[in-house]
Amino acid sequence: MSAPRPTVAAVIAQAADAYQARYGIAPAERRLLRDLVACRTAALGGHQQQCTECGHEVLAYNSCRNRHCPTCQGPARARWLAARAAELLPVPYFHVVFTLPAPLAALALCNKRVVYGLLFRAVARTLRTIARDPQHLGADLGVLAVLHTWGQTLQHHPHLHCVVPGGGLAPDGTRWVACRPHFFLPVRVLSRHFRHTFLRLLRRAYQHGKLRCRGPLAALADPVAWARWIQGLEGVEWVVYAKPPFGGPEQVLKYLARYTHRVAISNQRLVAVADGRVTFRWKDYAHDHRPRTMTLDAVEFLRRFLLHRLPRGFQHIRHYGFLGNRRRAAALARIRQLVGPAPTAAAPQEAPCADEPPPRDACPRCGTGRLVVVATLAPVDATHPRAGPPAWNTS
């Protein structure tokens, strides 16, 4: 019999007590770890199902529905992609990445809600301001932005992935202004405007007492030290990277399927969890995306994983410009009048992820029968916040 596949939940079960003894644990972190360990186990209850043809029985346990859980993103991603497929335009799409410098990443760890929020605002203002400049595009953009806070080795690396249609609406709304072929906006101009805008917003947040400076950054509580630190950030180049345009709507959706509902690491990347150590796969982007493995102490792995917990209610996917929620329907209708209807693009049918359960209705034994619910299973852990009335194990 093969050994069970390693999971993040298994790491938590082994290392949570040692992590708490070494670092302490905040209530939000405790809830996150408790959710992931309980996910799709008897702790949350579930259903007993039976095949209509062969009588095969299956126990289907409820999911934790935590957005940081590696096993709970598939259904949410599918629903979100279906909505985005209906919004695609028949124009090229560009992918632009904005990255915070390392010193600001350290500040963000103490001020996630504030700094990540400023990152979204600065990027949106940068893209829309440069695009509105008649020297560049002279039009209003639409932007879909997705926050990622991790690198391949789980280190803290906050950056924003932006998917942008290659053009925009003219100021008077009478025409579509297309980008030049294979060129979006000048990266150097975007980088410098991004730096200027973000630091201006950051200074304002500091002046209004919205930033906490503690630990290694405690000295920044002194305004003189703060001013000197900010000045140092003005003298470095900030990384903005524009990738080649997508080939069509299908490529846009495949990209979004990979990037929007990801967590810091999936169970599929884990190689082994044993003897207090975790081995996982990663890509070395500095050396031609070469696949490598890394082994960490389980407590260190857990520390890195928890670096990427987002504040409660924080929206990590946002829309701006003509893709903003209040303008989207009317703006897309107007753009389609100007450029024509979009080619039909169905949301990508991804291969089933090993982190996700099989389809609800298919019998895994005979393949022809349909699984139907014959009994509900009460949660073993009735005190768990997710253990309400039994429900289908969905995300």
Contacts in CASP RR format, 6 or more apart in sequence:
PFRMAT RR
TARGET T0000
AUTHOR 0000-0000-0000
METHOD contacts of the structure
MODEL  1
MSAPRPTVAAVIAQAADAYQARYGIAPAERRLLRDLVACRTAALGGHQQQ
CTECGHEVLAYNSCRNRHCPTCQGPARARWLAARAAELLPVPYFHVVFTL
PAPLAALALCNKRVVYGLLFRAVARTLRTIARDPQHLGADLGVLAVLHTW
GQTLQHHPHLHCVVPGGGLAPDGTRWVACRPHFFLPVRVLSRHFRHTFLR
LLRRAYQHGKLRCRGPLAALADPVAWARWIQGLEGVEWVVYAKPPFGGPE
QVLKYLARYTHRVAISNQRLVAVADGRVTFRWKDYAHDHRPRTMTLDAVE
FLRRFLLHRLPRGFQHIRHYGFLGNRRRAAALARIRQLVGPAPTAAAPQE
APCADEPPPRDACPRCGTGRLVVVATLAPVDATHPRAGPPAWNTS
4 10 0 8 1.000
5 267 0 8 1.000
5 270 0 8 1.000
5 354 0 8 1.000
6 267 0 8 1.000
6 270 0 8 1.000
6 271 0 8 1.000
6 272 0 8 1.000
6 273 0 8 1.000
6 278 0 8 1.000
7 70 0 8 1.000
7 71 0 8 1.000
7 267 0 8 1.000
7 270 0 8 1.000
7 273 0 8 1.000
8 36 0 8 1.000
8 70 0 8 1.000
8 265 0 8 1.000
8 267 0 8 1.000
8 270 0 8 1.000
8 305 0 8 1.000
9 36 0 8 1.000
9 37 0 8 1.000
9 39 0 8 1.000
10 273 0 8 1.000
11 270 0 8 1.000
11 273 0 8 1.000
11 278 0 8 1.000
11 298 0 8 1.000
11 301 0 8 1.000
11 302 0 8 1.000
11 305 0 8 1.000
12 33 0 8 1.000
12 36 0 8 1.000
12 37 0 8 1.000
12 302 0 8 1.000
13 37 0 8 1.000
14 273 0 8 1.000
14 276 0 8 1.000
14 298 0 8 1.000
15 276 0 8 1.000
15 298 0 8 1.000
15 299 0 8 1.000
15 301 0 8 1.000
15 302 0 8 1.000
16 25 0 8 1.000
16 33 0 8 1.000
16 37 0 8 1.000
16 302 0 8 1.000
18 298 0 8 1.000
18 299 0 8 1.000
19 25 0 8 1.000
19 299 0 8 1.000
19 302 0 8 1.000
19 303 0 8 1.000
22 299 0 8 1.000
23 303 0 8 1.000
25 33 0 8 1.000
28 309 0 8 1.000
28 312 0 8 1.000
29 306 0 8 1.000
29 309 0 8 1.000
31 385 0 8 1.000
32 66 0 8 1.000
32 68 0 8 1.000
32 306 0 8 1.000
32 309 0 8 1.000
34 384 0 8 1.000
35 64 0 8 1.000
35 65 0 8 1.000
35 66 0 8 1.000
35 69 0 8 1.000
35 386 0 8 1.000
36 64 0 8 1.000
36 66 0 8 1.000
36 68 0 8 1.000
36 69 0 8 1.000
36 70 0 8 1.000
37 43 0 8 1.000
38 44 0 8 1.000
38 64 0 8 1.000
38 381 0 8 1.000
38 384 0 8 1.000
38 386 0 8 1.000
38 387 0 8 1.000
39 63 0 8 1.000
39 64 0 8 1.000
39 66 0 8 1.000
39 69 0 8 1.000
39 71 0 8 1.000
39 72 0 8 1.000
40 61 0 8 1.000
40 62 0 8 1.000
40 63 0 8 1.000
40 64 0 8 1.000
40 71 0 8 1.000
40 357 0 8 1.000
40 393 0 8 1.000
41 61 0 8 1.000
41 380 0 8 1.000
42 61 0 8 1.000
42 377 0 8 1.000
42 379 0 8 1.000
42 380 0 8 1.000
43 379 0 8 1.000
43 380 0 8 1.000
43 381 0 8 1.000
43 384 0 8 1.000
43 387 0 8 1.000
44 61 0 8 1.000
44 62 0 8 1.000
44 63 0 8 1.000
44 64 0 8 1.000
44 379 0 8 1.000
44 381 0 8 1.000
44 384 0 8 1.000
44 386 0 8 1.000
44 387 0 8 1.000
45 61 0 8 1.000
45 62 0 8 1.000
45 376 0 8 1.000
45 377 0 8 1.000
45 378 0 8 1.000
45 379 0 8 1.000
45 380 0 8 1.000
45 387 0 8 1.000
45 390 0 8 1.000
46 59 0 8 1.000
46 60 0 8 1.000
46 61 0 8 1.000
46 62 0 8 1.000
46 376 0 8 1.000
46 377 0 8 1.000
46 379 0 8 1.000
46 390 0 8 1.000
46 391 0 8 1.000
46 392 0 8 1.000
46 393 0 8 1.000
47 59 0 8 1.000
47 60 0 8 1.000
47 373 0 8 1.000
47 375 0 8 1.000
47 376 0 8 1.000
47 377 0 8 1.000
47 390 0 8 1.000
47 392 0 8 1.000
47 393 0 8 1.000
48 57 0 8 1.000
48 58 0 8 1.000
48 59 0 8 1.000
48 60 0 8 1.000
48 373 0 8 1.000
48 374 0 8 1.000
48 375 0 8 1.000
48 376 0 8 1.000
48 377 0 8 1.000
49 57 0 8 1.000
49 58 0 8 1.000
49 59 0 8 1.000
49 60 0 8 1.000
49 371 0 8 1.000
49 372 0 8 1.000
49 373 0 8 1.000
49 374 0 8 1.000
50 56 0 8 1.000
50 57 0 8 1.000
50 58 0 8 1.000
50 371 0 8 1.000
50 372 0 8 1.000
50 374 0 8 1.000
51 57 0 8 1.000
51 58 0 8 1.000
51 363 0 8 1.000
51 365 0 8 1.000
51 366 0 8 1.000
51 369 0 8 1.000
51 370 0 8 1.000
51 371 0 8 1.000
52 363 0 8 1.000
52 369 0 8 1.000
52 370 0 8 1.000
52 371 0 8 1.000
52 372 0 8 1.000
53 363 0 8 1.000
53 366 0 8 1.000
53 368 0 8 1.000
53 369 0 8 1.000
53 370 0 8 1.000
54 363 0 8 1.000
54 365 0 8 1.000
54 366 0 8 1.000
54 369 0 8 1.000
56 363 0 8 1.000
56 364 0 8 1.000
56 365 0 8 1.000
56 366 0 8 1.000
57 374 0 8 1.000
58 364 0 8 1.000
58 371 0 8 1.000
59 377 0 8 1.000
60 357 0 8 1.000
60 360 0 8 1.000
60 392 0 8 1.000
60 393 0 8 1.000
61 377 0 8 1.000
61 393 0 8 1.000
62 379 0 8 1.000
62 386 0 8 1.000
62 390 0 8 1.000
62 391 0 8 1.000
62 392 0 8 1.000
62 393 0 8 1.000
63 69 0 8 1.000
63 71 0 8 1.000
63 72 0 8 1.000
63 393 0 8 1.000
63 394 0 8 1.000
63 395 0 8 1.000
64 72 0 8 1.000
64 386 0 8 1.000
65 72 0 8 1.000
65 386 0 8 1.000
65 394 0 8 1.000
65 395 0 8 1.000
66 72 0 8 1.000
67 73 0 8 1.000
67 76 0 8 1.000
67 263 0 8 1.000
67 310 0 8 1.000
68 263 0 8 1.000
68 264 0 8 1.000
68 308 0 8 1.000
68 309 0 8 1.000
68 310 0 8 1.000
69 263 0 8 1.000
70 263 0 8 1.000
70 265 0 8 1.000
70 266 0 8 1.000
70 267 0 8 1.000
70 355 0 8 1.000
71 267 0 8 1.000
71 355 0 8 1.000
71 356 0 8 1.000
72 395 0 8 1.000
73 261 0 8 1.000
73 262 0 8 1.000
73 263 0 8 1.000
73 355 0 8 1.000
73 395 0 8 1.000
74 261 0 8 1.000
74 353 0 8 1.000
74 356 0 8 1.000
74 395 0 8 1.000
75 394 0 8 1.000
75 395 0 8 1.000
76 261 0 8 1.000
76 395 0 8 1.000
77 257 0 8 1.000
77 260 0 8 1.000
77 261 0 8 1.000
78 347 0 8 1.000
80 260 0 8 1.000
80 261 0 8 1.000
80 317 0 8 1.000
81 253 0 8 1.000
81 256 0 8 1.000
81 257 0 8 1.000
81 260 0 8 1.000
81 347 0 8 1.000
81 348 0 8 1.000
82 347 0 8 1.000
84 144 0 8 1.000
84 253 0 8 1.000
84 256 0 8 1.000
84 347 0 8 1.000
85 249 0 8 1.000
85 253 0 8 1.000
85 345 0 8 1.000
85 346 0 8 1.000
85 347 0 8 1.000
87 323 0 8 1.000
87 328 0 8 1.000
87 332 0 8 1.000
88 249 0 8 1.000
88 252 0 8 1.000
88 253 0 8 1.000
88 342 0 8 1.000
88 345 0 8 1.000
89 165 0 8 1.000
89 332 0 8 1.000
89 335 0 8 1.000
89 336 0 8 1.000
89 339 0 8 1.000
89 342 0 8 1.000
90 249 0 8 1.000
90 339 0 8 1.000
90 340 0 8 1.000
90 341 0 8 1.000
90 342 0 8 1.000
90 343 0 8 1.000
91 165 0 8 1.000
91 166 0 8 1.000
91 167 0 8 1.000
91 176 0 8 1.000
91 178 0 8 1.000
91 339 0 8 1.000
92 165 0 8 1.000
92 166 0 8 1.000
92 179 0 8 1.000
92 181 0 8 1.000
92 245 0 8 1.000
92 246 0 8 1.000
92 247 0 8 1.000
92 248 0 8 1.000
93 163 0 8 1.000
93 164 0 8 1.000
93 165 0 8 1.000
93 166 0 8 1.000
93 245 0 8 1.000
93 246 0 8 1.000
93 247 0 8 1.000
93 248 0 8 1.000
93 251 0 8 1.000
93 252 0 8 1.000
94 163 0 8 1.000
94 164 0 8 1.000
94 165 0 8 1.000
94 166 0 8 1.000
94 179 0 8 1.000
94 184 0 8 1.000
94 242 0 8 1.000
94 243 0 8 1.000
94 245 0 8 1.000
94 246 0 8 1.000
95 161 0 8 1.000
95 162 0 8 1.000
95 163 0 8 1.000
95 164 0 8 1.000
95 242 0 8 1.000
95 243 0 8 1.000
95 245 0 8 1.000
95 246 0 8 1.000
95 255 0 8 1.000
96 127 0 8 1.000
96 162 0 8 1.000
96 164 0 8 1.000
96 184 0 8 1.000
96 185 0 8 1.000
96 190 0 8 1.000
96 240 0 8 1.000
96 241 0 8 1.000
96 242 0 8 1.000
96 243 0 8 1.000
97 159 0 8 1.000
97 160 0 8 1.000
97 161 0 8 1.000
97 162 0 8 1.000
97 239 0 8 1.000
97 240 0 8 1.000
97 241 0 8 1.000
97 242 0 8 1.000
97 243 0 8 1.000
98 119 0 8 1.000
98 122 0 8 1.000
98 123 0 8 1.000
98 126 0 8 1.000
98 159 0 8 1.000
98 160 0 8 1.000
98 162 0 8 1.000
98 190 0 8 1.000
98 194 0 8 1.000
98 238 0 8 1.000
98 239 0 8 1.000
98 240 0 8 1.000
99 157 0 8 1.000
99 158 0 8 1.000
99 159 0 8 1.000
99 160 0 8 1.000
99 238 0 8 1.000
99 239 0 8 1.000
99 240 0 8 1.000
99 241 0 8 1.000
100 108 0 8 1.000
100 115 0 8 1.000
100 119 0 8 1.000
100 158 0 8 1.000
100 159 0 8 1.000
100 198 0 8 1.000
100 238 0 8 1.000
101 233 0 8 1.000
101 236 0 8 1.000
101 238 0 8 1.000
101 239 0 8 1.000
103 229 0 8 1.000
103 233 0 8 1.000
104 115 0 8 1.000
104 158 0 8 1.000
104 198 0 8 1.000
104 202 0 8 1.000
104 233 0 8 1.000
105 156 0 8 1.000
105 157 0 8 1.000
105 158 0 8 1.000
106 156 0 8 1.000
106 216 0 8 1.000
106 217 0 8 1.000
107 115 0 8 1.000
107 211 0 8 1.000
107 213 0 8 1.000
107 217 0 8 1.000
107 220 0 8 1.000
108 115 0 8 1.000
108 116 0 8 1.000
108 119 0 8 1.000
108 149 0 8 1.000
108 156 0 8 1.000
108 158 0 8 1.000
109 156 0 8 1.000
109 307 0 8 1.000
110 211 0 8 1.000
110 212 0 8 1.000
110 213 0 8 1.000
110 214 0 8 1.000
110 215 0 8 1.000
110 217 0 8 1.000
111 210 0 8 1.000
111 211 0 8 1.000
111 212 0 8 1.000
112 310 0 8 1.000
112 311 0 8 1.000
112 314 0 8 1.000
113 311 0 8 1.000
113 314 0 8 1.000
114 205 0 8 1.000
114 210 0 8 1.000
114 211 0 8 1.000
115 158 0 8 1.000
115 202 0 8 1.000
115 211 0 8 1.000
116 147 0 8 1.000
116 149 0 8 1.000
116 158 0 8 1.000
116 310 0 8 1.000
116 311 0 8 1.000
116 314 0 8 1.000
118 198 0 8 1.000
118 201 0 8 1.000
118 202 0 8 1.000
118 205 0 8 1.000
119 147 0 8 1.000
119 158 0 8 1.000
119 160 0 8 1.000
119 198 0 8 1.000
120 145 0 8 1.000
120 147 0 8 1.000
120 160 0 8 1.000
120 318 0 8 1.000
121 197 0 8 1.000
121 201 0 8 1.000
122 194 0 8 1.000
122 197 0 8 1.000
122 198 0 8 1.000
122 201 0 8 1.000
123 143 0 8 1.000
123 145 0 8 1.000
123 160 0 8 1.000
123 162 0 8 1.000
123 194 0 8 1.000
124 143 0 8 1.000
124 145 0 8 1.000
124 318 0 8 1.000
124 320 0 8 1.000
124 321 0 8 1.000
125 197 0 8 1.000
126 190 0 8 1.000
126 193 0 8 1.000
126 194 0 8 1.000
126 197 0 8 1.000
127 141 0 8 1.000
127 143 0 8 1.000
127 162 0 8 1.000
127 164 0 8 1.000
127 185 0 8 1.000
127 190 0 8 1.000
127 320 0 8 1.000
128 140 0 8 1.000
128 141 0 8 1.000
128 142 0 8 1.000
128 143 0 8 1.000
128 320 0 8 1.000
128 321 0 8 1.000
129 193 0 8 1.000
129 197 0 8 1.000
130 136 0 8 1.000
130 137 0 8 1.000
130 185 0 8 1.000
130 186 0 8 1.000
130 189 0 8 1.000
130 190 0 8 1.000
130 193 0 8 1.000
131 137 0 8 1.000
131 138 0 8 1.000
131 139 0 8 1.000
131 140 0 8 1.000
131 141 0 8 1.000
131 167 0 8 1.000
131 168 0 8 1.000
131 185 0 8 1.000
132 138 0 8 1.000
132 139 0 8 1.000
132 140 0 8 1.000
132 171 0 8 1.000
136 185 0 8 1.000
136 186 0 8 1.000
136 189 0 8 1.000
137 167 0 8 1.000
137 168 0 8 1.000
137 177 0 8 1.000
137 179 0 8 1.000
137 185 0 8 1.000
138 170 0 8 1.000
138 171 0 8 1.000
138 177 0 8 1.000
139 167 0 8 1.000
139 168 0 8 1.000
139 169 0 8 1.000
139 170 0 8 1.000
139 171 0 8 1.000
139 176 0 8 1.000
139 177 0 8 1.000
140 168 0 8 1.000
140 169 0 8 1.000
140 171 0 8 1.000
140 321 0 8 1.000
140 322 0 8 1.000
141 164 0 8 1.000
141 165 0 8 1.000
141 167 0 8 1.000
141 168 0 8 1.000
141 320 0 8 1.000
141 321 0 8 1.000
141 322 0 8 1.000
142 164 0 8 1.000
142 165 0 8 1.000
142 168 0 8 1.000
142 319 0 8 1.000
142 320 0 8 1.000
142 321 0 8 1.000
142 322 0 8 1.000
142 323 0 8 1.000
142 324 0 8 1.000
143 162 0 8 1.000
143 163 0 8 1.000
143 164 0 8 1.000
143 319 0 8 1.000
143 320 0 8 1.000
143 321 0 8 1.000
143 323 0 8 1.000
144 162 0 8 1.000
144 163 0 8 1.000
144 164 0 8 1.000
144 256 0 8 1.000
144 317 0 8 1.000
144 318 0 8 1.000
144 319 0 8 1.000
144 323 0 8 1.000
145 160 0 8 1.000
145 161 0 8 1.000
145 162 0 8 1.000
145 317 0 8 1.000
145 318 0 8 1.000
145 319 0 8 1.000
145 320 0 8 1.000
146 160 0 8 1.000
146 161 0 8 1.000
146 162 0 8 1.000
146 163 0 8 1.000
146 259 0 8 1.000
146 260 0 8 1.000
146 316 0 8 1.000
146 317 0 8 1.000
147 158 0 8 1.000
147 159 0 8 1.000
147 160 0 8 1.000
147 310 0 8 1.000
147 316 0 8 1.000
147 317 0 8 1.000
148 157 0 8 1.000
148 158 0 8 1.000
148 159 0 8 1.000
148 160 0 8 1.000
148 161 0 8 1.000
148 259 0 8 1.000
148 262 0 8 1.000
149 156 0 8 1.000
149 157 0 8 1.000
149 158 0 8 1.000
149 159 0 8 1.000
149 264 0 8 1.000
149 307 0 8 1.000
149 308 0 8 1.000
149 310 0 8 1.000
150 156 0 8 1.000
150 157 0 8 1.000
150 264 0 8 1.000
150 265 0 8 1.000
150 307 0 8 1.000
150 308 0 8 1.000
151 157 0 8 1.000
152 282 0 8 1.000
152 283 0 8 1.000
152 284 0 8 1.000
152 285 0 8 1.000
153 282 0 8 1.000
153 294 0 8 1.000
153 304 0 8 1.000
154 264 0 8 1.000
154 265 0 8 1.000
154 301 0 8 1.000
154 304 0 8 1.000
154 305 0 8 1.000
154 307 0 8 1.000
154 308 0 8 1.000
155 304 0 8 1.000
155 307 0 8 1.000
156 307 0 8 1.000
156 308 0 8 1.000
161 259 0 8 1.000
163 252 0 8 1.000
163 255 0 8 1.000
163 256 0 8 1.000
164 184 0 8 1.000
166 178 0 8 1.000
166 179 0 8 1.000
166 184 0 8 1.000
166 245 0 8 1.000
167 176 0 8 1.000
167 177 0 8 1.000
167 178 0 8 1.000
167 179 0 8 1.000
168 176 0 8 1.000
168 177 0 8 1.000
168 178 0 8 1.000
168 322 0 8 1.000
168 335 0 8 1.000
169 175 0 8 1.000
169 176 0 8 1.000
169 177 0 8 1.000
169 322 0 8 1.000
169 331 0 8 1.000
169 334 0 8 1.000
169 335 0 8 1.000
170 176 0 8 1.000
170 177 0 8 1.000
173 334 0 8 1.000
175 338 0 8 1.000
176 335 0 8 1.000
176 338 0 8 1.000
176 339 0 8 1.000
179 185 0 8 1.000
182 244 0 8 1.000
182 245 0 8 1.000
184 242 0 8 1.000
184 245 0 8 1.000
185 242 0 8 1.000
187 240 0 8 1.000
187 241 0 8 1.000
187 242 0 8 1.000
190 240 0 8 1.000
190 242 0 8 1.000
191 237 0 8 1.000
191 238 0 8 1.000
191 239 0 8 1.000
191 240 0 8 1.000
192 238 0 8 1.000
194 238 0 8 1.000
194 240 0 8 1.000
195 233 0 8 1.000
195 234 0 8 1.000
195 238 0 8 1.000
198 238 0 8 1.000
199 230 0 8 1.000
199 233 0 8 1.000
199 234 0 8 1.000
202 211 0 8 1.000
202 230 0 8 1.000
203 230 0 8 1.000
205 211 0 8 1.000
206 226 0 8 1.000
213 219 0 8 1.000
213 220 0 8 1.000
213 221 0 8 1.000
213 226 0 8 1.000
219 225 0 8 1.000
220 226 0 8 1.000
220 229 0 8 1.000
246 252 0 8 1.000
246 255 0 8 1.000
248 345 0 8 1.000
249 342 0 8 1.000
249 343 0 8 1.000
249 345 0 8 1.000
250 345 0 8 1.000
250 348 0 8 1.000
252 345 0 8 1.000
253 345 0 8 1.000
253 347 0 8 1.000
253 348 0 8 1.000
254 348 0 8 1.000
257 347 0 8 1.000
257 348 0 8 1.000
257 350 0 8 1.000
260 317 0 8 1.000
263 308 0 8 1.000
264 304 0 8 1.000
264 305 0 8 1.000
264 307 0 8 1.000
264 308 0 8 1.000
265 280 0 8 1.000
265 305 0 8 1.000
266 353 0 8 1.000
266 355 0 8 1.000
267 354 0 8 1.000
267 355 0 8 1.000
268 353 0 8 1.000
268 354 0 8 1.000
268 355 0 8 1.000
269 280 0 8 1.000
269 281 0 8 1.000
269 282 0 8 1.000
270 278 0 8 1.000
270 279 0 8 1.000
270 280 0 8 1.000
271 279 0 8 1.000
271 280 0 8 1.000
271 281 0 8 1.000
271 293 0 8 1.000
272 278 0 8 1.000
272 279 0 8 1.000
273 279 0 8 1.000
273 298 0 8 1.000
276 297 0 8 1.000
276 298 0 8 1.000
277 295 0 8 1.000
277 296 0 8 1.000
277 297 0 8 1.000
277 298 0 8 1.000
278 295 0 8 1.000
278 296 0 8 1.000
278 297 0 8 1.000
278 298 0 8 1.000
278 301 0 8 1.000
279 293 0 8 1.000
279 294 0 8 1.000
279 295 0 8 1.000
280 293 0 8 1.000
280 294 0 8 1.000
280 296 0 8 1.000
280 301 0 8 1.000
281 291 0 8 1.000
281 292 0 8 1.000
281 293 0 8 1.000
282 291 0 8 1.000
282 292 0 8 1.000
282 293 0 8 1.000
282 294 0 8 1.000
283 289 0 8 1.000
283 290 0 8 1.000
283 291 0 8 1.000
283 292 0 8 1.000
284 290 0 8 1.000
284 291 0 8 1.000
284 292 0 8 1.000
296 304 0 8 1.000
310 316 0 8 1.000
319 325 0 8 1.000
319 328 0 8 1.000
321 327 0 8 1.000
321 331 0 8 1.000
322 328 0 8 1.000
322 331 0 8 1.000
322 332 0 8 1.000
322 335 0 8 1.000
323 331 0 8 1.000
336 342 0 8 1.000
352 358 0 8 1.000
357 393 0 8 1.000
358 364 0 8 1.000
360 371 0 8 1.000
360 392 0 8 1.000
361 370 0 8 1.000
361 371 0 8 1.000
362 369 0 8 1.000
362 370 0 8 1.000
362 371 0 8 1.000
363 369 0 8 1.000
363 370 0 8 1.000
363 371 0 8 1.000
376 390 0 8 1.000
377 390 0 8 1.000
378 390 0 8 1.000
379 387 0 8 1.000
379 388 0 8 1.000
379 390 0 8 1.000
381 387 0 8 1.000
END
